[in-house]
Amino acid sequence: MKKMTCRQLGGACDLEFQAETFDEMETLSKNHGMEMFKKGDKPHLDAMHKMKALIQTPEEMKQWFESKRKEFDQLPHH
């Protein structure tokens, strides 16, 4: 298992996710983001707006995801 926080994945808190693959990590992060969106959590909404501004094109989005995948790959297993 590898661990990453919501903040490491572009979010707004230190909730820790554990997953074997980056795809699993991405799903956990997305589910958390949707939950925070539904709750109207301002820090997470602000983080979502920043991400939207950061990822304006498909190429930028791809580069961002690849950088996070690389970060995940370099993490130690727990």
C-alpha positions as CSV (number, residue, x, y, z in Angstrom):
1,M,0.0,0.0,0.0
2,K,1.1,3.5,-0.7
3,K,-0.2,6.6,1.0
4,M,-1.0,10.1,-0.3
5,T,-3.0,13.0,1.2
6,C,-5.8,14.9,-0.3
7,R,-3.5,17.9,-0.3
8,Q,-0.8,16.0,-2.3
9,L,-3.5,15.3,-4.9
10,G,-4.5,18.9,-5.3
11,G,-7.1,19.0,-2.5
12,A,-7.4,21.0,0.7
13,C,-6.9,18.6,3.6
14,D,-4.6,16.1,5.1
15,L,-7.0,13.1,4.9
16,E,-4.8,10.2,3.9
17,F,-5.7,7.7,1.2
18,Q,-4.1,4.2,0.9
19,A,-4.0,2.3,-2.4
20,E,-2.0,-0.2,-4.3
21,T,-2.2,1.6,-7.7
22,F,-2.4,5.2,-8.8
23,D,-5.8,4.4,-10.4
24,E,-7.2,3.3,-7.1
25,M,-5.7,6.4,-5.5
26,E,-7.3,8.6,-8.1
27,T,-10.7,7.0,-7.4
28,L,-10.4,7.5,-3.7
29,S,-9.4,11.2,-4.2
30,K,-12.3,11.8,-6.6
31,N,-14.8,10.2,-4.3
32,H,-13.6,12.4,-1.4
33,G,-13.7,15.4,-3.7
34,M,-17.3,14.7,-4.7
35,E,-18.3,14.2,-1.0
36,M,-16.7,17.6,-0.1
37,F,-18.4,19.2,-3.1
38,K,-21.8,18.0,-2.0
39,K,-21.1,19.3,1.5
40,G,-20.1,22.7,0.1
41,D,-16.8,22.5,1.9
42,K,-15.2,25.9,1.1
43,P,-11.5,24.9,1.3
44,H,-12.1,22.0,-1.1
45,L,-14.3,24.1,-3.4
46,D,-11.4,26.7,-3.5
47,A,-8.9,23.9,-4.3
48,M,-11.2,22.6,-7.1
49,H,-11.3,26.1,-8.6
50,K,-7.5,26.3,-8.5
51,M,-7.3,22.9,-10.2
52,K,-9.7,24.0,-12.9
53,A,-7.6,27.1,-13.5
54,L,-4.4,25.0,-13.6
55,I,-5.7,22.4,-16.0
56,Q,-7.1,24.4,-18.9
57,T,-6.3,22.0,-21.7
58,P,-6.2,18.3,-22.1
59,E,-2.5,18.4,-22.4
60,E,-2.1,20.3,-19.1
61,M,-4.4,17.8,-17.5
62,K,-2.4,14.9,-18.8
63,Q,0.9,16.5,-17.6
64,W,-0.6,17.1,-14.1
65,F,-1.8,13.5,-13.8
66,E,1.5,12.2,-15.0
67,S,3.4,14.2,-12.4
68,K,1.1,12.8,-9.7
69,R,1.5,9.3,-11.1
70,K,5.2,9.7,-11.0
71,E,5.0,11.0,-7.4
72,F,2.9,8.0,-6.5
73,D,5.3,5.6,-8.1
74,Q,8.2,7.0,-6.1
75,L,6.5,6.5,-2.8
76,P,7.5,3.7,-0.5
77,H,5.1,0.8,0.2
78,H,3.7,0.7,3.8
